Amino acid sequence: MVAMQEPARIRGMFAAIAGTYDPLNHLLSFNQDKGWRKAAVQACGARPGDLVLDVCTGTADLAMELSRAVGPQGRVVGTDFCESMVRLGVPKVDAEKAPVRLGVADTLRLPFRDNTFRAVTVGFGIRNVADLEAGIREMARVTAPGGRIAILEFTQPSNPLFRFVYYVYFLMLLPILGNLVTGGRRNAYGYLPRSVLKFPDRDRLRRIVEGCGLRDVHVVSRTFGVITIHVGTKP
Ligand SMILES: C[S@@+](CC[C@H](N)C(=O)[O-])C[C@H]1O[C@@H](n2cnc3c(N)ncnc32)[C@H](O)[C@@H]1O
């Protein structure tokens, strides 16, 4: 029963804040989030003409970034289990006539055959999936042999001085600002830092990705280690 309630709570939380999700992302990250997604696209190795998947795509910013890498001959599929988030991605796709198809799907049960995509990405999403390992395994299942998965996430910076400054902002100021703008809906911006603190650190996540059968696993850091991209190749 608990396993069923948690995803519903997460979906409800994102539905409640969908309308302010994009502007708050840019504001609270000091506009760094665009560069982080670009770095994830670079890390996943998407090339012109590729078919790629972005899971937990939300409002489709990472899917849109992928579409620039695969070009008009390629195709991007973006999936998320929160329809209110996905709907906000549709005008972005239309405005750029991007080769992106968006759909509603649970990352734990992706409606695709094995070995379908050249690359599979997830941006700030896997932390919210009820079963982390099962989510990564499902991403790997639909990745073609030789293709990569890339996991873009918040992590805790290792430099003690920077960590202090970061914690003051991330644990104290960000929840206040985020909840102020969203009217405190579902305390979503209190959940954000709590979920990051509970999430595996970069070394543990690396071992988990390896344990899911991916090879050549490496980690790219951004913004003083606040952001990591774990990249693995499907054998
Ligand atoms: C923080 S948002 C990230 C959105 C987007 N990837 C980005 O870069 O901004 C997390 C997203 O993960 C989605 N999500 C969480 N668990 C999911 C699951 N099991 N299946 C599909 N989507 C999920 C939520 O609905 C939400 O849209």
PDBQT file of the ligand as one rigid body, heavy atoms in Angstrom, charges set to zero:
ROOT
HETATM    1  C1  LIG A 301      11.858  17.846 -10.823  1.00  0.00    +0.000 C 
HETATM    2  S1  LIG A 301      10.870  17.355 -12.170  1.00  0.00    +0.000 S 
HETATM    3  C2  LIG A 301      12.048  17.283 -13.480  1.00  0.00    +0.000 C 
HETATM    4  C3  LIG A 301      11.466  17.662 -14.817  1.00  0.00    +0.000 C 
HETATM    5  C4  LIG A 301      12.457  17.780 -15.959  1.00  0.00    +0.000 C 
HETATM    6  N1  LIG A 301      13.115  16.541 -16.238  1.00  0.00    +0.000 N 
HETATM    7  C5  LIG A 301      13.471  18.867 -15.749  1.00  0.00    +0.000 C 
HETATM    8  O1  LIG A 301      14.623  18.694 -16.145  1.00  0.00    +0.000 OA
HETATM    9  O2  LIG A 301      13.101  19.941 -15.270  1.00  0.00    +0.000 OA
HETATM   10  C6  LIG A 301      10.620  15.639 -11.812  1.00  0.00    +0.000 C 
HETATM   11  C7  LIG A 301       9.610  14.989 -12.719  1.00  0.00    +0.000 C 
HETATM   12  O3  LIG A 301       9.665  13.584 -12.514  1.00  0.00    +0.000 OA
HETATM   13  C8  LIG A 301       8.360  13.077 -12.688  1.00  0.00    +0.000 C 
HETATM   14  N2  LIG A 301       8.300  11.717 -12.111  1.00  0.00    +0.000 N 
HETATM   15  C9  LIG A 301       8.574  11.347 -10.837  1.00  0.00    +0.000 A 
HETATM   16  N3  LIG A 301       8.422  10.017 -10.699  1.00  0.00    +0.000 NA
HETATM   17  C10 LIG A 301       8.059   9.537 -11.917  1.00  0.00    +0.000 A 
HETATM   18  C11 LIG A 301       7.790   8.243 -12.414  1.00  0.00    +0.000 A 
HETATM   19  N4  LIG A 301       7.838   7.149 -11.623  1.00  0.00    +0.000 N 
HETATM   20  N5  LIG A 301       7.457   8.107 -13.714  1.00  0.00    +0.000 NA
HETATM   21  C12 LIG A 301       7.405   9.194 -14.515  1.00  0.00    +0.000 A 
HETATM   22  N6  LIG A 301       7.643  10.457 -14.108  1.00  0.00    +0.000 NA
HETATM   23  C13 LIG A 301       7.983  10.619 -12.817  1.00  0.00    +0.000 A 
HETATM   24  C14 LIG A 301       7.466  14.107 -12.039  1.00  0.00    +0.000 C 
HETATM   25  O4  LIG A 301       6.139  14.020 -12.467  1.00  0.00    +0.000 OA
HETATM   26  C15 LIG A 301       8.164  15.409 -12.475  1.00  0.00    +0.000 C 
HETATM   27  O5  LIG A 301       7.600  15.924 -13.654  1.00  0.00    +0.000 OA
ENDROOT
TORSDOF 0
